[in-house]
Amino acid sequence: MKKFEYRLLEVNRSFFSGIDSPELTEHLNVLGSQGWEVVSTVALTSGGSTASLLITLKREIA
């Protein structure tokens, strides 16, 4: 039976600057090279606008 471990990554954005897409892409690429795979992304809202993203990743363990 396959076994997995999970990791949560919360990506915050400031009110004025937004989310840095190139930086997030680079970070996800590093995690991907370590075997992590994004399985879901949820927008966390505050006051009707997106305050942060909660990204769930998983990777198979031996």
ROKE-160749 format. One record per residue: residue number from 1; x, y, z of N, C-alpha, C in turn. Coordinates in pm, 1 decimal. Layout:
! ROKE-160749
  seq      n_xx      n_yy      n_zz     ca_xx     ca_yy     ca_zz      c_xx      c_yy      c_zz
  NUM         X         Y         Z         X         Y         Z         X         Y         Z
...
! end
This chain:
! ROKE-160749
  seq      n_xx      n_yy      n_zz     ca_xx     ca_yy     ca_zz      c_xx      c_yy      c_zz
    1      82.8    -117.5       0.0       0.0       0.0       0.0      88.3     125.2       0.0
    2      53.4     219.8     -83.6     128.9     345.3     -88.1     101.0     427.5      36.8
    3     203.9     499.0      81.6     190.6     589.4     195.6     235.0     728.3     151.8
    4     168.9     829.0     206.7     197.4     966.9     169.7     218.2    1052.4     293.9
    5     292.8    1160.3     275.9     299.5    1264.9     376.9     245.7    1391.4     313.0
    6     194.5    1478.7     396.5     129.5    1600.0     348.1     194.9    1723.1     407.9
    7     183.2    1832.3     334.4     241.0    1959.1     377.8     143.7    2069.7     338.7
    8     123.6    2164.4     428.5      40.3    2280.9     399.0     130.0    2402.7     382.6
    9     103.8    2478.3     278.3     179.6    2599.2     249.4      80.2    2713.9     241.7
   10      92.6    2810.6     331.9       5.4    2927.7     328.0      80.0    3042.8     264.1
   11      20.4    3096.2     159.5      80.7    3206.8      85.3      -0.5    3330.8     115.4
   12      59.1    3422.8     190.1      -8.4    3547.1     226.2      18.5    3653.7     121.8
   13     -72.5    3745.0     112.6     -51.5    3861.2      26.2     -81.2    3984.5     107.5
   14      -4.5    4085.3      84.3     -34.3    4210.6     154.5    -146.2    4283.0      78.5
   15    -206.1    4376.5     141.3    -319.0    4448.2      82.2    -280.5    4516.4     -49.4
   16    -158.4    4568.2     -59.4    -120.4    4645.4    -177.3     -40.6    4567.5    -281.3
   17      35.6    4467.6    -239.9     129.5    4407.9    -335.2      79.4    4283.7    -407.0
   18     -19.9    4213.2    -355.0     -67.0    4091.5    -419.7      31.1    3976.9    -400.3
   19       3.2    3867.8    -465.5      87.9    3748.5    -455.1     195.2    3754.1    -562.4
   20     318.1    3729.0    -524.9     431.7    3730.6    -617.0     435.3    3597.9    -693.6
   21     375.6    3596.3    -812.4     365.5    3472.7    -891.2     500.3    3410.9    -925.7
   22     599.7    3487.4    -972.2     728.9    3425.6   -1002.9     793.9    3361.6    -880.2
   23     783.4    3427.6    -764.6     841.6    3373.4    -642.2     769.0    3245.6    -599.6
   24     636.6    3245.9    -609.0     558.4    3127.0    -574.4     590.4    3012.4    -670.2
   25     601.6    3041.8    -797.9     635.8    2939.2    -897.3     770.9    2876.9    -865.9
   26     869.0    2959.2    -834.3    1002.0    2908.9    -800.9     996.6    2819.8    -677.2
   27     925.0    2863.3    -575.8     913.4    2784.9    -451.9     845.7    2649.5    -479.0
   28     738.2    2651.5    -558.9     669.4    2526.2    -592.1     757.3    2435.6    -676.9
   29     838.6    2491.6    -765.3     931.6    2410.9    -844.7    1036.3    2343.4    -756.6
   30    1084.6    2415.4    -655.1    1180.2    2355.8    -560.9    1113.8    2239.5    -486.0
   31     992.7    2263.4    -437.3     921.5    2156.5    -367.3     893.2    2039.1    -460.8
   32     858.3    2068.0    -585.6     834.4    1961.5    -683.5     957.9    1876.9    -708.0
   33    1074.2    1939.7    -708.7    1198.9    1864.3    -728.7    1229.9    1775.2    -609.1
   34    1164.9    1803.1    -495.0    1181.5    1721.8    -374.8    1072.0    1615.0    -364.3
   35     989.2    1604.8    -468.1     885.9    1501.7    -471.9     747.6    1547.4    -430.1
   36     732.4    1675.0    -393.7     602.4    1725.2    -352.3     515.3    1754.7    -473.8
   37     385.6    1727.5    -461.3     288.2    1752.4    -567.1     171.5    1830.9    -508.0
   38     130.3    1939.0    -575.2      15.0    2016.9    -529.5    -110.9    1935.5    -555.5
   39    -193.8    1920.1    -451.6    -318.3    1845.7    -468.1    -441.7    1932.9    -452.6
   40    -427.6    2049.4    -387.3    -540.1    2142.3    -381.1    -491.5    2281.3    -342.9
   41    -571.4    2379.3    -381.5    -546.0    2518.6    -344.9    -679.0    2579.7    -302.0
   42    -679.4    2644.8    -186.8    -800.5    2706.7    -133.8    -770.7    2853.4    -106.8
   43    -859.7    2939.7    -151.7    -846.7    3082.5    -123.1    -909.6    3110.5      12.8
   44    -832.7    3171.0     102.0    -884.1    3211.9     232.6    -921.8    3359.3     223.3
   45   -1043.8    3391.2     258.1   -1092.1    3527.2     239.1   -1106.3    3601.5     371.6
   46   -1099.6    3731.1     359.7   -1120.9    3820.0     473.6   -1188.6    3945.1     420.7
   47   -1305.0    3974.7     470.1   -1376.5    4094.3     424.5   -1417.0    4087.1     279.4
   48   -1436.9    3967.4     226.3   -1482.1    3950.8      88.7   -1372.4    3944.0     -15.7
   49   -1246.3    3958.6      24.3   -1137.5    3947.3     -72.3   -1038.7    3839.6     -27.2
   50    -961.6    3790.1    -121.0    -865.9    3685.1     -90.1    -752.7    3740.6      -4.7
   51    -734.6    3680.6     113.1    -628.7    3723.0     204.7    -504.6    3637.0     187.8
   52    -523.9    3509.8     156.1    -411.0    3418.9     136.1    -458.6    3293.4      64.3
   53    -363.3    3214.0      22.1    -391.4    3084.6     -39.7    -338.3    2975.8      51.7
   54    -413.3    2868.1      66.2    -368.4    2752.1     140.8    -349.1    2640.5      38.8
   55    -223.2    2600.9      20.8    -187.0    2500.2     -79.3    -153.2    2370.9      -6.0
   56    -219.1    2262.2     -45.7    -190.9    2130.3      11.0    -105.5    2054.0     -87.0
   57       6.7    1999.3     -35.9      97.4    1919.4    -117.2     110.1    1780.3     -56.5
   58     143.9    1682.3    -139.6     169.1    1548.2     -87.8     287.0    1488.1    -161.8
   59     350.8    1389.9     -97.1     453.9    1312.0    -164.4     453.6    1172.1    -103.8
   60     489.4    1077.4    -187.9     491.5     939.5    -145.2     612.8     914.3     -56.2
   61     592.5     835.9      48.1     703.9     796.3     135.7     724.2     646.3     124.1
   62     846.3     603.6     152.2     879.8     461.8     138.6     817.1     377.5     244.9
! end
